[in-house]
Amino acid sequence: MTDLTSQECFWKGEFGDDYVDRNKGEHILSSNLAFFSKVLNRTREVQSVLELGANIGMNMLALRRLLPKAKLSAVEINKKAANELKNNLPGIDLHVTSIFDFKPDKTWDLIFTRGVLIHLNPAKLPLVYQTMYQNSSRYILVSEYYSPKPVEIEYRGHSGKLFKRDFAGEMMDMFSNLKLIDYGFIYHRDCNFPQDDMNWFLMEKKVSSK
């Protein structure tokens, strides 16, 4: 087990516990259903999904309804969130650990993050990119705050806890056969399904034919 970064300690502790209580409800689930319906429409035959940083499972609850036969897996560092996730989704393949310590020996059709990469130590992002790429059999989705150049933003009065950058672009630069399929923007003033202002990028591993 590696030493936790300051960001991981932040989310594993009291702040992460409080986040659990702030981010739940039917309105979030309905917005997640709308989002994943759009994304999944650009995919084919997704039968297994892994989420890195799943919190209480609001994304997974939406995916369970949209992909009722898919095998769902999740990684979550905060024990309070993980316990609620298990209650929300009995039988889910749950790993209560740091993303950096997660070393799976299998692949998933779709691996994704939503509002997670922005909170990780930027120096360790390549490790996460490697895990997502290596353990995805086909699709990778990132839904995060975007900036063409890396920038740090104060987060609820805390420094060093929120970073914006071109996560998808960095991944495609690292892995030449990772290709962009679609991308979009979620707007907080959406009339029906508002969420945080985030950009999303759906990528696919392309196997060259010889």
One Martini backbone bead per residue (centre of mass of N, CA, C, O) as a GRO file, in nm:
protein
  210
    1MET     BB    1   0.094   0.037   0.024
    2THR     BB    2   0.058   0.357  -0.028
    3ASP     BB    3   0.091   0.667   0.037
    4LEU     BB    4  -0.110   0.915   0.101
    5THR     BB    5  -0.235   1.177  -0.018
    6SER     BB    6  -0.375   1.473   0.058
    7GLN     BB    7  -0.627   1.421  -0.115
    8GLU     BB    8  -0.702   1.142   0.002
    9CYS     BB    9  -0.733   1.228   0.297
   10PHE     BB   10  -0.961   1.427   0.243
   11TRP     BB   11  -1.168   1.200   0.126
   12LYS     BB   12  -1.143   0.987   0.363
   13GLY     BB   13  -1.253   1.187   0.554
   14GLU     BB   14  -1.464   1.428   0.664
   15PHE     BB   15  -1.519   1.555   0.390
   16GLY     BB   16  -1.617   1.291   0.256
   17ASP     BB   17  -1.853   1.246   0.449
   18ASP     BB   18  -2.007   1.510   0.380
   19TYR     BB   19  -2.043   1.455   0.075
   20VAL     BB   20  -2.246   1.227   0.097
   21ASP     BB   21  -2.487   1.416   0.204
   22ARG     BB   22  -2.484   1.619  -0.059
   23ASN     BB   23  -2.489   1.355  -0.285
   24LYS     BB   24  -2.822   1.310  -0.320
   25GLY     BB   25  -3.097   1.192  -0.513
   26GLU     BB   26  -3.334   1.198  -0.763
   27HIS     BB   27  -3.216   1.436  -0.931
   28ILE     BB   28  -2.945   1.297  -0.982
   29LEU     BB   29  -3.045   1.038  -1.113
   30SER     BB   30  -3.191   1.169  -1.357
   31SER     BB   31  -2.936   1.307  -1.472
   32ASN     BB   32  -2.773   1.043  -1.506
   33LEU     BB   33  -2.962   0.907  -1.704
   34ALA     BB   34  -2.933   1.118  -1.927
   35PHE     BB   35  -2.629   1.099  -1.963
   36PHE     BB   36  -2.590   0.784  -2.012
   37SER     BB   37  -2.776   0.765  -2.253
   38LYS     BB   38  -2.595   0.932  -2.440
   39VAL     BB   39  -2.333   0.771  -2.418
   40LEU     BB   40  -2.438   0.474  -2.479
   41ASN     BB   41  -2.529   0.545  -2.774
   42ARG     BB   42  -2.195   0.526  -2.855
   43THR     BB   43  -2.218   0.222  -2.792
   44ARG     BB   44  -2.122  -0.138  -2.764
   45GLU     BB   45  -2.163  -0.400  -2.570
   46VAL     BB   46  -2.199  -0.333  -2.260
   47GLN     BB   47  -2.108  -0.567  -1.978
   48SER     BB   48  -1.885  -0.381  -1.832
   49VAL     BB   49  -1.816  -0.175  -1.529
   50LEU     BB   50  -1.590   0.093  -1.420
   51GLU     BB   51  -1.552   0.291  -1.122
   52LEU     BB   52  -1.363   0.573  -1.027
   53GLY     BB   53  -1.498   0.708  -0.770
   54ALA     BB   54  -1.822   0.634  -0.660
   55ASN     BB   55  -1.912   0.660  -0.386
   56ILE     BB   56  -2.261   0.588  -0.349
   57GLY     BB   57  -2.366   0.524  -0.665
   58MET     BB   58  -2.523   0.717  -0.869
   59ASN     BB   59  -2.410   0.613  -1.137
   60MET     BB   60  -2.471   0.306  -1.093
   61LEU     BB   61  -2.776   0.329  -1.071
   62ALA     BB   62  -2.814   0.418  -1.363
   63LEU     BB   63  -2.669   0.173  -1.497
   64ARG     BB   64  -2.855  -0.048  -1.385
   65ARG     BB   65  -3.102   0.053  -1.553
   66LEU     BB   66  -2.959   0.054  -1.843
   67LEU     BB   67  -2.769  -0.217  -1.744
   68PRO     BB   68  -2.898  -0.491  -1.599
   69LYS     BB   69  -2.658  -0.713  -1.704
   70ALA     BB   70  -2.427  -0.575  -1.594
   71LYS     BB   71  -2.105  -0.558  -1.465
   72LEU     BB   72  -2.026  -0.404  -1.154
   73SER     BB   73  -1.765  -0.170  -1.063
   74ALA     BB   74  -1.573  -0.032  -0.773
   75VAL     BB   75  -1.399   0.262  -0.646
   76GLU     BB   76  -1.341   0.348  -0.288
   77ILE     BB   77  -1.203   0.534  -0.011
   78ASN     BB   78  -1.466   0.588   0.143
   79LYS     BB   79  -1.636   0.418   0.385
   80LYS     BB   80  -1.911   0.555   0.395
   81ALA     BB   81  -1.966   0.541   0.093
   82ALA     BB   82  -1.926   0.234   0.058
   83ASN     BB   83  -2.158   0.145   0.242
   84GLU     BB   84  -2.382   0.284   0.076
   85LEU     BB   85  -2.325   0.142  -0.189
   86LYS     BB   86  -2.389  -0.145  -0.088
   87ASN     BB   87  -2.687  -0.075  -0.022
   88ASN     BB   88  -2.767   0.022  -0.313
   89LEU     BB   89  -2.562  -0.229  -0.440
   90PRO     BB   90  -2.598  -0.531  -0.425
   91GLY     BB   91  -2.313  -0.716  -0.550
   92ILE     BB   92  -2.098  -0.535  -0.595
   93ASP     BB   93  -1.773  -0.472  -0.712
   94LEU     BB   94  -1.590  -0.375  -0.431
   95HIS     BB   95  -1.320  -0.125  -0.373
   96VAL     BB   96  -1.156  -0.029  -0.073
   97THR     BB   97  -0.951   0.216  -0.214
   98SER     BB   98  -0.702   0.332  -0.380
   99ILE     BB   99  -0.642   0.405  -0.700
  100PHE     BB  100  -0.325   0.354  -0.678
  101ASP     BB  101  -0.378   0.048  -0.549
  102PHE     BB  102  -0.527  -0.042  -0.799
  103LYS     BB  103  -0.470  -0.395  -0.930
  104PRO     BB  104  -0.600  -0.534  -1.176
  105ASP     BB  105  -0.668  -0.866  -1.365
  106LYS     BB  106  -0.880  -0.712  -1.549
  107THR     BB  107  -1.153  -0.625  -1.764
  108TRP     BB  108  -1.347  -0.358  -1.919
  109ASP     BB  109  -1.557  -0.207  -2.137
  110LEU     BB  110  -1.597   0.025  -1.908
  111ILE     BB  111  -1.421   0.322  -1.804
  112PHE     BB  112  -1.473   0.568  -1.530
  113THR     BB  113  -1.509   0.927  -1.462
  114ARG     BB  114  -1.660   1.167  -1.211
  115GLY     BB  115  -1.518   1.404  -1.046
  116VAL     BB  116  -1.195   1.292  -0.981
  117LEU     BB  117  -0.938   1.391  -1.130
  118ILE     BB  118  -0.960   1.686  -1.006
  119HIS     BB  119  -0.869   1.553  -0.701
  120LEU     BB  120  -0.590   1.475  -0.793
  121ASN     BB  121  -0.269   1.430  -0.810
  122PRO     BB  122  -0.109   1.534  -1.088
  123ALA     BB  123   0.154   1.349  -1.069
  124LYS     BB  124  -0.051   1.073  -1.070
  125LEU     BB  125  -0.219   1.050  -1.334
  126PRO     BB  126  -0.064   0.840  -1.513
  127LEU     BB  127  -0.154   0.597  -1.338
  128VAL     BB  128  -0.456   0.620  -1.410
  129TYR     BB  129  -0.436   0.608  -1.712
  130GLN     BB  130  -0.310   0.325  -1.716
  131THR     BB  131  -0.542   0.175  -1.582
  132MET     BB  132  -0.765   0.250  -1.782
  133TYR     BB  133  -0.629   0.139  -2.034
  134GLN     BB  134  -0.541  -0.152  -1.951
  135ASN     BB  135  -0.856  -0.223  -1.826
  136SER     BB  136  -0.966  -0.165  -2.109
  137SER     BB  137  -1.136  -0.316  -2.385
  138ARG     BB  138  -1.261  -0.013  -2.506
  139TYR     BB  139  -1.378   0.208  -2.295
  140ILE     BB  140  -1.346   0.570  -2.217
  141LEU     BB  141  -1.455   0.789  -1.947
  142VAL     BB  142  -1.460   1.153  -1.905
  143SER     BB  143  -1.592   1.367  -1.631
  144GLU     BB  144  -1.475   1.701  -1.625
  145TYR     BB  145  -1.290   1.963  -1.571
  146TYR     BB  146  -1.196   2.202  -1.813
  147SER     BB  147  -0.859   2.275  -1.951
  148PRO     BB  148  -0.608   2.355  -2.171
  149LYS     BB  149  -0.471   2.432  -1.896
  150PRO     BB  150  -0.336   2.393  -1.612
  151VAL     BB  151  -0.538   2.440  -1.306
  152GLU     BB  152  -0.599   2.593  -0.996
  153ILE     BB  153  -0.872   2.560  -0.755
  154GLU     BB  154  -1.059   2.662  -0.520
  155TYR     BB  155  -1.209   2.438  -0.258
  156ARG     BB  156  -1.398   2.522  -0.017
  157GLY     BB  157  -1.124   2.674   0.106
  158HIS     BB  158  -0.924   2.486  -0.055
  159SER     BB  159  -0.606   2.383  -0.131
  160GLY     BB  160  -0.501   2.133  -0.346
  161LYS     BB  161  -0.816   1.999  -0.453
  162LEU     BB  162  -0.834   2.149  -0.752
  163PHE     BB  163  -0.817   2.042  -1.104
  164LYS     BB  164  -0.764   2.167  -1.430
  165ARG     BB  165  -0.784   1.988  -1.753
  166ASP     BB  166  -0.677   1.772  -2.028
  167PHE     BB  167  -0.735   1.458  -1.978
  168ALA     BB  168  -0.801   1.330  -2.254
  169GLY     BB  169  -0.559   1.443  -2.410
  170GLU     BB  170  -0.343   1.304  -2.236
  171MET     BB  171  -0.431   1.017  -2.301
  172MET     BB  172  -0.399   1.033  -2.615
  173ASP     BB  173  -0.094   1.098  -2.597
  174MET     BB  174  -0.013   0.825  -2.455
  175PHE     BB  175  -0.237   0.675  -2.654
  176SER     BB  176  -0.256   0.621  -2.994
  177ASN     BB  177  -0.529   0.415  -2.991
  178LEU     BB  178  -0.688   0.654  -2.866
  179LYS     BB  179  -1.022   0.752  -2.948
  180LEU     BB  180  -1.249   0.986  -3.032
  181ILE     BB  181  -1.608   0.982  -3.033
  182ASP     BB  182  -1.710   1.186  -2.797
  183TYR     BB  183  -1.860   1.504  -2.682
  184GLY     BB  184  -1.940   1.735  -2.400
  185PHE     BB  185  -2.190   1.934  -2.211
  186ILE     BB  186  -2.270   2.028  -1.880
  187TYR     BB  187  -2.544   2.224  -1.752
  188HIS     BB  188  -2.671   2.405  -1.477
  189ARG     BB  189  -2.924   2.523  -1.682
  190ASP     BB  190  -3.072   2.293  -1.738
  191CYS     BB  191  -3.411   2.237  -1.763
  192ASN     BB  192  -3.402   1.911  -1.671
  193PHE     BB  193  -3.062   1.820  -1.629
  194PRO     BB  194  -2.887   1.939  -1.397
  195GLN     BB  195  -2.534   2.014  -1.353
  196ASP     BB  196  -2.233   2.037  -1.350
  197ASP     BB  197  -1.983   2.200  -1.521
  198MET     BB  198  -1.908   1.957  -1.771
  199ASN     BB  199  -1.687   1.763  -1.944
  200TRP     BB  200  -1.705   1.505  -2.200
  201PHE     BB  201  -1.522   1.188  -2.285
  202LEU     BB  202  -1.525   0.948  -2.547
  203MET     BB  203  -1.329   0.651  -2.572
  204GLU     BB  204  -1.135   0.430  -2.799
  205LYS     BB  205  -0.990   0.128  -2.862
  206LYS     BB  206  -0.783   0.082  -3.138
  207VAL     BB  207  -0.743  -0.182  -3.367
  208SER     BB  208  -0.521  -0.266  -3.586
  209SER     BB  209  -0.527  -0.373  -3.919
  210LYS     BB  210  -0.327  -0.641  -4.106
   0.00000   0.00000   0.00000
